[in-house]
Amino acid sequence: MDTKIILTEKEIPTSWYNIQADLPEPLPPLLHPGTKEPTILPPPLFASALNEQEFSKERYIEIPDEVLEIYKLWRPTPLFRAHRLEKALGTPAHIYYKYEGVSPAGSHKLNTAVAQAYYNKKEGIKRLTTETGAGQWGSALSMGCQFIGLELKVYMVRVSYDQKPYRRILMETWGATCVPSPSEDTEIGRKILAEDPNSTGSLGIAISEAIEDAIGRDDSHYSLGSVVNHVLLHQTVVGQEAMKQLEKADAYPDIIIGCIGGGSNFAGVYLPFVKDKITGKKPDLRIINVEPQACPTVTKGPYTWDFGDVAGMAPIALMNTLGHTFVPPPVHAGGLRYHGMAPIICHLAKLGFVEAQAVYQIPTFEAAVKFARTEGILPAPEPAHAIKVVIDEAIKCKESGEKKNILLALSGHGHFDLGAYDQYLSGKLEDYEYPEEKVKEALKQLPQVPA
Ligand SMILES: *Cc1c(COP(=O)(O)O)cnc(C)c1O
């Protein structure tokens, strides 16, 4: 059995797969933050092509040639069989991982970054604004904008800006401007800094700043790295490749495991497989969304209407949420510190097609180190959460003797997260309990939505 299953350039999928064509119940609408009426994504912020994709019911949406040409720099990405990890665990399970860390930006995020830059440029936009957590999204969009020919301003969550200066340098190298959020550059940023000059920031705050900036300028649109439907759509190039690769290995997953921050990398892997679960082709497929205990959106957050951002300027979505004013503890997986979750994932969870688990930070790093020592790749802290659950499931297989196929979504490498590894290796890493009281407070501020 091969270690690495690779595809040729010709086998890169030529369309994205749109789950909305196959959902047994349609997605609930987005609501306008003011009127609470069904709405589209605010047109002053988003290219119309992306708005169309957001609500499209077309099963396959063609990937533009210019985007495909750029994808060829790193796609198709490899699918590995984790022989050495399996052996170290003594498990009869077959563990596969789809690795997006081979992209120049080091994660899956470039898949949507290039596409979004392309559609905005095509509609005459000159500049994008965005937020970034750990810096992966900001760096991916920096490269996307550089390749397509757009300016970019990035609001980076303060805790990551301080912990991860190299991501900022990467953004600047690719030509973007990057400021820590909350910043003095926007009204909402100044307001939050006035209340708490030491605010560590959050994705929600950074989103509000980037939106405010883009609304204020005609030449600018805003860009989101996760959560919304069109981003998940662009990521399905990953899952479609993985499916082809597993076919070559004559395997179909019994369990698919990935981490969820806003949900894009993992949904990108599993949406093409969920289709098989919905249609009854593979009814017993398990799909496990893994999140941090410090920000357990799907496992602990109610399924209810909430704003996508802290300031309440973004549309209201029906999703699992910890409350839009919730600021999670500063776990190292900056990409998993968002109060809400992709409505597609929450909808699938509610319909019973996918499940969720929350894990602590220390066992997560323990799993990441085990992975690095057996498979070589040093995972980003985000997918390390999923590796923890992969190992748990592989050990269950050892106990029961079941030879399950496990597919891991390995969304990126952790070469910019070595500070976090250093803390773990020197025994200084902390675990954060679920901040129940803070969530309770935040949930008091949910918007009132008429039934
Ligand atoms: C951003 C990021 C995540 C979390 O975002 P999703 O939209 O949930 O995928 C996970 N892994 C990596 C490597 C990331 O960069």
The ligand as an ORCA input file, in Angstrom:
! r2SCAN-3c Opt
* xyz 0 1
  C      -7.904     29.060      9.595
  C      -7.523     27.686      9.801
  C      -8.420     26.783     10.370
  C      -9.780     27.182     10.875
  O     -10.634     27.738      9.928
  P     -11.765     26.907      9.217
  O     -12.509     27.871      8.399
  O     -12.585     26.260     10.277
  O     -11.064     25.902      8.386
  C      -8.025     25.473     10.492
  N      -6.803     25.077     10.098
  C      -5.908     25.908      9.560
  C      -4.564     25.413      9.153
  C      -6.243     27.248      9.385
  O      -5.371     28.067      8.844
*
